[in-house]
Amino acid sequence: MYDYAIRFEEDGTAPGVAVFCRDLPELNSFGDDRQHAISEAGDAIESALSIYVDQRRPIPDATPAEDGEVSIHLPAVTVAKIALWNEMMARGMRKADLCRLLGVSQTQGDRLVDFLHTSRMEQLESALAVMGKRLSISVEAA
């Protein structure tokens, strides 16, 4: 659902590889080579997701990778934050509404939807639970 596909573009006149994502057009990243670009892509995706939060827009689902693209598997905590944010957007909620609902400070509530800050999974589960949602995790072959 949130394994975003990235594509690579190389400019024959300059070293390195640029990274783009169809589903997250805000994403811009770069690597010395394809492997380095892939290792940087997770951070770039989280930075792009932050733009959606800043602009109060729902985060799009990922579409399947096409030929030449590589899917980037996001950490579970990032996926939980996406689910929380999208539920908030579906309900027309603001961060302050989430804070009131959870009885937490503005700083604590902001961090739950801050993709550049690490949150504890238990906090995200609690936030989803007060909205009638439950986090489900599955294990698959890598």
Summary of the structure (lengths in Angstrom):
residues: 142
radius of gyration: 16.4
end to end distance: 15.6
largest distance: 55.0
contacts: 389
relative contact order: 0.15
helix: 42%
strand: 11%
